[in-house]
Amino acid sequence: MQKYVQMKLKENPKMYEYLKLNSHWYKELNRSATNYKKFEEAMKDLYKLHTTDKINNAIENIDLISSVLNVLK
């Protein structure tokens, strides 16, 4: 595995944890550094780190808070 890929993995604890849980990625990342983007996307899918996921989560939280406030009225 190339050094800059190793550095990126160690910088982000979620990536490192995902790599430990899905060890088949070691083989893919050792073969080619271009597989890093695929690895990153797979990790973001699992942990729901895409921008759309964050927006949906915020909307759900706002809906929950407004529902609680409506019940308290």
Buried (B, 14 or more C-beta within 10 A) or exposed (E): BEEEBEEBBEEEEEBBEBBEEBEEBEEBBEEEBEBBEEBBEBBBEEEEEEEEEEEEEEEEEEEEEEEEEEEEE
